[in-house]
Amino acid sequence: MPALLSIAFRLNGRQVAAEVAPHENVVEMLQTSFGLTGARESCGQGLCGCCTVLIDGKPVSGCLQLAALLDGSEVVTIEHLSRGPQLTAVQQAFIESGAFQCGFCTSGFILMAEQLLDRVPDPDEDRIRDELSGNLCRCAAYPEIVRAVKLAAARRRSPGAAGRDSSVL
């Protein structure tokens, strides 16, 4: 059995440490060491977006990234958005727009949509589709997903809009 490697990094705003196998990917480490199941391995090739996490502010396929390389990094997962009962504008818009069916891909889409709206407050449909093109929905809820992102964008721009602003990523 290979020796475990010690890593320390920030996870969802907290300093953490873990012992990981040299071959362990980020998704495996998040699930086994921290009980975080929002990022899911689906394709295992970095093509579907189900395993999306933010590492140092950039979206990364957690199924391809070795956990040992996280040492000293800042990692944000979908679980970071959950702060009590209040949903973000994006989360609320996904629910209201029916922007998911089975839900397997939803966490990756929400993280990508949150990051998009942090950078581009009023994206048009082409920009939304382009920015989310690395995420796949096997249930084909794409029209609803685009509608949800547009709704969330409008709410984030309006004072007193439903859903809290999540520009904490």
Secondary structure by P-SEA (a helix, b strand, c coil): ccbbbbbbbbcccccbbbbbcccccaaaaaaaccccccccccccccccccbbbbccccccccccccccccccbbbbccccccccccccaaaaaaaaacccccccaaaaaaaaaaaaaaccccccaaaaaaaaccccccccaaaaaaaaaaaaaaaaacccccccccccc
